[in-house]
Each structure stands twice: as structure tokens, then as C-alpha cells.
Amino acid sequence: MQIRQLNHINDISAAAWDGLLATDYPFLRHAFLNALESSGSVSPAHGWQPAHLVVENPDGSLQALLPLYRKQHSWGEYVFDFQWADAWERAGQRYYPKLTAAIPYSPVQGPRLLARCAGSRQLIIDWLNRAVATRQVSGAHLLFNDGRENDALAAAGWVQRFGCQFHWFNRGYSCFDDFLAACNSRKRKNFRKERQSVAGQGIEFEWLAGGEIGMGDWERFYPFYAATYLKRGRHPYLNEAFFQLLSTGMADAVRLIFARQAGRDVAGALFLADAGTLYGRYWGCLEEYDRLHFEVCFYQGMERCMAEGLARFDAGAQGEQKLLRGFEPVLTQSWHRLQPGLHEAVADFLGHERDDIQAYQQEAAGYLPYRQEVSP
């Protein structure tokens, strides 16, 4: 077996890459990574230089893979290490470049280092450790993994970091009233009031999925996505070409929703889906409407899960407002290997931080809206 580095995801075939993935998890699919790179949304000019690792047999068959980027900054990762960078540079060292194994701009947990055998997995971990040890980079970071490589990373000296997100679980609900029945009476009234507020503004919703989505629909959607960034004085991470390529390459996973008032679009959001999970990604609205964000990004997504029989709804990072609407606190994780001196200091910090995150998760669960007898 030999390890090879890819400068573009198209340096390997979609059939080989997706054949090792062997699931419909959307964010690691060849088409998703290709949409990022071929659109130019991910490129060296944006501080994301593709450096994907694959392990191949002599006959060219794929044994292992890792989506990897050589990073010149820490934006778009959602596992924040800016303080580490500042401390290391104040010590006279260079923090960038670093290596980041992640899905760009997507704080969503899932498979990362995929391998058919322990040996091919170890080849990739050893390669990353050498890159750090020889000071090619300040560190290597594996973000939002699903845990299958945890033992191997721990044995190789990496340190684990916890985070907390809020996910909604479809516990056999067939309609929104079933969900309401699981909540305490005060919260049921609040949820109904929020939804009635949106309906009272004359707002209706249009869902589009898969082949129903045309190029014109992306032209409708993009101003809403871009507005979320422009309102904060930032440029959007993704360009319109990304969404068009996404729809062309993996239409089966794509869901779009538009909020409409008096025959015109007033908001939009993108969702992706696999066999078990709905992922809420990008939302935008050009004007302010009372409670519309909660309706589009939370309640409409819940109902979509019920309609498609999906068990989980990951509505994105952050947002304690999700907690109060039934999204349960779940731990996320990442793993880090850093240069000597920095590694030890970060490991000590993360030991304390993990305790704090776990305590926060337990405390946050007490604010869920469910009746005590049906609490998760």
C-alpha cells in the first residue's frame, strides 16, 4: 500500500471515493467536495488548499481516505483555535500553515478518516504525525469526526476536544401535534403562538427536492444566503456556482424551502438529507419577519423529518434557542496533534474544557421543553 496526496478531489474518481464511503452521508461525497473545489469556493486563494490523502493498493484500488486541507487561517472550521494561534505566534512560532481534516464551512459530525483495515488507517495517521514532527505545519486537526478512528488517534498521541450542538430527534412522530403532545403545556402554547404569528403574516412555504430544483431556483435562493453574510460585513463563503454544481452532482440529497408572502419570496433555506438525518445549512432573509427564522429553520425542518421518516435533524452549530424548541444537547468532538510545547499546553487546557462542556450538556438538558415522563 502507498499513500498519495490529491491537489483536487477530481484527481481520484467519484466511484473509487464514494465506494469507500459506502454511505449516503452527503458532506463527504465526491460531488460535495467537487462542488466546493470546482466552484472556487475552496481554493488556495481562499486559504483552503486541498491536500486529500488516499491509500492505494498496487492495483490502484482504494484502501483509505481523508479529506484534508492545508490552511492559512482558521475561518470556516467552527472549532475555534484562534487563542492557540495567538499564543504560539507570541512565542515566536508560526501557527499557519496547519493541516485540517474537515468539511469546509460545515460544522457537521460524520465520517472523516475511512479505512478498510487498521494498517491503512495507521499510514494516514503516521503521515500526519510526521508532517507535524518535521515542522512542515504547526499541527494537524481532525474536526467533527464520528468516532471510528478515536482509539487510533489517542494511541498516536492526539488530544480530543469536545463541543456541544443541539439536534432534534424524531421519536416516532407522525405529525407536529405528536411532537407537541410530548412537550409540557406551557411550551405547547409557545410553539403554537410562534407558528400562528408566521401564518398571520400571510407567509406560506414551498419545498423543492432533487430534480424539482432548477437553475432558476438557485438564482432565487442565492440572495438570501448571501444576505446572511453581507449583513455582517462579510463576503459569503460559497458562490452561486457551488449550489448549481451541488444540485447537478447530488440532487438526491438536496432540499430547498422558500417562504413566500403575497406571491413573492421573502426567505429561503437549504437542507441536505441522507437516509436518517436532515441537515439544515444555509438560511437567509432580506427583511425582518416576526418568528420566521424559527419557522423556516426549526419547525419546517421537523415536519420535513416526519414526512420523510428521518430520525434526526441537525440544524447547524450554536444557538441555544434550539434547546428551548426541543433540540437536545449532544457532544461533538475533534482531535488535534500539535508541535511540542504547544501540544502539551493545549492538552492541559482541553482536559479542563472537556469537563466544562460535559457539565454544560447535562445542565442544558434541564431546559428541554418535554414533559418529565417523556424526557430523553
Steps between C-alpha positions, in 0.01 A plus 500: 500500500613855431372841603423770244405865539234655277509865394137480384226255583474424127847344515311188604182359353164550664440124482817422699444772760130437557556125491709528814254740661226239449228721655283784373641745758499808275794706620776251421363404160725567204235726346485723809876549518516549124232771518713684757821473302376532141293806589807666653329532840785290637844584358848611604389858432238459773749342743377144438752302294371146428745236618278191527671178601424161347661161556503272197594142423747430217203437270365848576208388716425731789574394858459823698414867457502825696365838383788733585587865444811706552363806678633855518237612755237348729183642346219270390589219741275563806750339739665816620875503550571872460635522857739212430624680189546827689692334783729308264579806291567710811754230588678578173364200306290470184152353547410504131505298288323218678327185376125469552299185428148637473208582277550869416241738642299206639503439879326164461612178664558194283761266349844646434790251492364197313707183474446138401760381750692622803825509302376747241350719772835502680683603183294820489542575870876444476518733198324774695721451805813526284376824344471647850823350634704634206342844549342514156190621688426609856243228545243264353131524589221252433163668551149369571583132455255225589743308722606201296865610505508613865705213641764527229532876545526474879769232466692730263506781758219720371277686746121514489287811519128507575236739377123513541230536238122466508326230295133410475398136509187367336368257760240340278300819441262484205402867514586819687218444749674178607810703586288755686340221703846407630559855627376667816189717471677836526738415217219364285329839525823681411562282195146546372524875559825524302358306208177696503699824491663394173174381348337826604749691286368316195818300451486164324771247419624328188720191528706378202705181494737326263403530136233757582776758551601692189780750441247780537426384852864552596476852360201549732684352798847654476410858603353363823813297576731792416299744710584311820868585449464843343296621798809431713737670257644171376519334162310171459714189529322334207427632154194429287693250286545278807126457545447431130772234500355351817161467337652344189726254681285382790144618444364209706634658819384858444192667648405867455231697678369844412280716721255696287277795579249646254657303216864601558793326667595653835740236638671178404700215652696200379487156658687180417380151589618143518315185599468599864573868549391841376776763507403867510780709351433842352217744569442859404236770503517849347247658738394441859194284567387402848599139587570408138848368575362253755233384256730447201805365677338297779131417465498449124806275534333296772196447278726404210662233719157363583395502134814316386529270802838645605613434855715807568516868410837674523417868458858627518743632758429717802165645596357437844165607354494147357511354850176670600332356190582137564851468356702287741860580601740249344877483526715549192871429481821585322860379532827694493873430468727804550868582514680434830443776754172605350363145511552459872347839582193430285460151646486647851246762391282243327491278808326777693287607206364146449375494858331837450335394173365178651362692798340750263337221300343353813381838624359598161288185483301637793360776278345270242124550451396137537266369765697334778358156434616509135829688542792348303 
